[in-house]
């Protein structure tokens, strides 16, 4: 019986500690979410709700930033809602690699028609052809 009471007391104390720590962070979390939502709203003119989880707000901000970066650098307009952040990074890598191949080898590759690995293979094939022509 004493072990049961001790275990119950230990669990109760643990829960109290967890609850007190969680509620202590809540004002900071709410403040951070409000700040990030406000930044998104000001930078992009969309309505981001501060009630969204902080992870969702960071994901939204990262996708918006990356889509905006691609539009400014390459003139490619992408809808941030249709792509994950990783997909947007992959798209930017494909655009850069296709442009480099086009510039270096006088090609006209469309980045959207190839995956990154395919573009790497094309690049390697073209390098091999140039090397073979030099020999």
Secondary structure, DSSP 8 states (H G I E B T S, - for coil): -HHHHHHHHHHHHHHHHHHHHHHHHHHHHHHHHHHHHHHHHHHH-----TTS-HHHHHHHHHHHHHHHHHHHHH-----GGGS-HHHHHHHHHHHHHHHHHHHHH-----GGGS-HHHHHHHHHHHHHHHHHHH-
